[in-house]
Amino acid sequence: MKIIVIAIVNQKGGVGKTTTTLNLASALAIMGKQVLVLDLDPQRNATTALHGGQDYSGVSISDLIYCTVAGLPYDPATLILSNAVEHIDYLPATPMLSTAPTLMATAKDSAAVLSHILQHPYFSKYDYVLMDCKPSLDLLVSNALSAADQVIIPVEPEDYAVDGLADLLDTIDQIQERHNDNLTINGILISKANMVRSKAKRMEAALRETFGALVYNTVLPNLAEIGNAQDKHHSVVQERNSRLGKLYMDLAEEVIAR
């Protein structure tokens, strides 16, 4: 099976990108897939979560970016960490990642730095690489889209949710035209939904009317289970009898099927 690289992207913050990345990765691992989480957000919440809730300050994706731009040799195996609870690997981030766009801009092919990194033979051991992207549309996110096979877009069913996707979809179109014509949208994920509110139901209907089959059948409600699992430093998928955990397993099945 060819490695599938998925970017979890939305330029709006607080829509559940990191939560989606971590729980989808855990669900895929439970289904027997070899999964790597690549933290591409300088806020490094994915790294902290996978590192047992502790700060991480060692070698990171920033080092791979530097070596790639500088033409220096590197061994990804020396940077990959593992989470024994979730049975997934992760490539951590540090605050240095905030300088990555400036560094990438000096490369001959500035949009393809991450593509070059993921072409290293080491990564062929994985079935899925999930990239947790920062809430912006800068060069780092453009690199993620250029390196990805697919995109997952988490979105809250709130006012302007449909309008807010326009810039991201334009960026995806530009990446497809200029750098990565194989890039596809796996799906749009309605997350952090309070479906008791009539507005959330209206926005879900608007998203489905506008984007049709691109919107996953699975809808993720905003439940306290997420916070409880985070306090225990594991995914909600690991929680016994978790409603959200079951929904993330459903989402993983949808992602694979697409």
N, C-alpha and C positions, 0 to 999 in steps of 0.2 A: 504493500500500500504506500502510495506517495504521501510524504509529509504534507499536511494541510495547515497553512498559516492563516490565522484569523485575527484581525484587528478589531478590538472592541472600542468603538469611537463615538464620541459626541462632543462637540466643542462646548456644550453647556455642562457646567459642573453640577454635582449632586444628583445625577440621574441614575446612579447605581452601576457605573462601569466596573469599578474594582470588585464590588460584591458579585456582579455577574461573572467576571473573569474567574474569581476564586471558586465560586460554587459550581460553575460550569466545568472548570478544570477537574474538580473533585468528582463530579458526576461522571465525566468521561473516564476518569481513572477507575471508578467503581465498575464501569462497563468494560474494563479490560484494556483501555487505551493507554499508550505511553504519552504523557502530557508534560510539556514545558510551559511555564508561565514566564513571560518576558515583561518585566516592569519598565515601562517607558514613561513614567510620570515622576518628575522630581519630588513630588510629595511622598512618593515611595510607600504608599499605604499597603500595596500588595506585598512588598518586601517585608514590611514590619509584621504583617499578619502571618506570613509564611515563616518568619523568623521567630515565632513564638511570642510576638508582641514586643520584641526588643529591637532597638535601633541596630542598624547594620552599617559598618564603616569600612568594610574590606574592599577587595577588587570587585568590579561591577561592570555593567554594560558600558559605562563610560570608558573603561579601559579598552574594551573591544572596539568601540568607535574610534578612539584615539589611534590604536594600532592599525586599524583599517585605513584611516585617512593618511597616516604617516607611512604606510607601506611596511609596517613591521610585522614579524611573525607572531602568532599567538596560538594558544591551545585552549579552546573553549572549555575543555574538561576541567581546567584549573579554576574556573569561575562558577561552574554550575553547583548549586546547593540542592539538597533534597529535604522534603518534609515527610517524615515517616508516618505521620497521622493521615495525611491526605494521599500519600503515595504518588506525589507529583514532584517534579524538579522545578527549580526556578532560577532565573538569571536576575540577580538583584540590581537595584538602583541605589544610588547615593545622591546627596545634594549636588555633586558635580554634574549630574545629568542636565542641570539647567543651562550649562554652557554648550551642550551638544549642538544646538542649531548653529551657533557661531562657528564651531569647529567643522561641522558638516559643510557649511557654506564654502570652506576653503578647498573641498575635494573637487577633483576634476568632474566627477558625476555626482553632484551633491545630493541628488534624490535617491541614489542607489546604494548608499553606505550600508544600510541594514540588509538590503538584498545580498550584498557581497558577504556579510557576516553569516547569514543564514544558509548560504551556499556551501559553507564549510562541511565536509563529510561527517563531522561529529553529529550534526543535527539530524541526520537521516535515521537515527535510532528512534525518533519520536513519530507518533501518529499525528499529533496536534501540537502546534505552538500557538498559544493564546497571548496576544500582546495587549496589555492594559495601557491605554494611551491617555496622555494628559488632556485636560479640557481646553483645547485650542486647536487651531488649524495651521500650526507653524511648520517649519522644515522637519522637525522630528516626527510629527504626525504624518506629514507627506511621505517621509521615508517608510513609516509603518505601512501606509497604504500601497506604496510602490513595492514593498516586499510581500504583501499579503496576497493570498488567494481569494479570501472572502472577508466580508465586513459584517459585524453585528452592531446594530445601533440601538442601545437602550434609550428609552424616552419615557418621561413621565406624562400621564394623561392630564396635562394642565393647559391653561391658556397659552396660545401661541406655539404649542408643541409642533403642529404641522408646519407653520411658517418657519419655525426655528430649524427645521431640517433642510430648508432650501439651500443654505450656504454649504452645508456638509455634502449634500447631493451634488452640488455644482463642483465642489472640490474632487469628489469621487469621479465625476465625469472627466475632469481635467487630467486626473492621474491616469484614467483609462486611455485617454487620447495620447498622452505624452510619454508615459512611463510603463504602464502595466495594463495591456489590453485584455489580460486574463482575469482581472479583478471583477468579482461579482459581489452582490449583497446577499448574504445568507438569509438575513432577516432583520426586521425591526421589532424590538422587544419592548412591550409595555411593562414598565417596572415601577415599583413604589406606588402602586395604584391603590387609592382608597375608593373602592367601588361602591361604598355606601353613598357617596356623594354623587348627585345627578350630573355634576359637571364632568366628573371622571368618566362616567358612562357616555356622555356626549362626545368627549374627546376621543375615547376609544372608537366610537362609531365613525368619527371624522377621519381618524387615522386609517381605519379599515376601508372607508369609502375612497380615500385618496390613494392609498398604497396597496390595497387589495391583498393578494396572497403573500406579499412581502412581510406582512405582519404575522408574527407567530400566533398560533392558537393559544399557546401558553401565555397567561397573564400573571405577573408576579405582584401580589398584594403587599402593602406596606405593613408588615407584622413585626412584633417585638422579638420574634424568634431570631431575627438577624443579629440584633444587639446581644441577645443572650449567648448565641454561638460565638460571637466575636469576643465576649468576655472570657470565654473558655479557650480562645485561640484555636478554634477550628471552624470549618465550614458548617453551614446549617444542614448540608447534606449528611453530615455525620451524626446529626441529632436523631435519636430514635423517635419514630412516629411524628416527625415534623411535616407539617403541611407544606411549608416552603421547600423543604428538602425533596419531597415527592414532586413538586412542580419543577424544580431544577433538573430532576431526572427526566421529566417529560420534555423539558427544553432540550436536554442533551440528545434525546431521541429525535427531536425535530431537526436539530442542527446536523446530525449525522445523515438523516434522510434527505436533506437538501444538498 
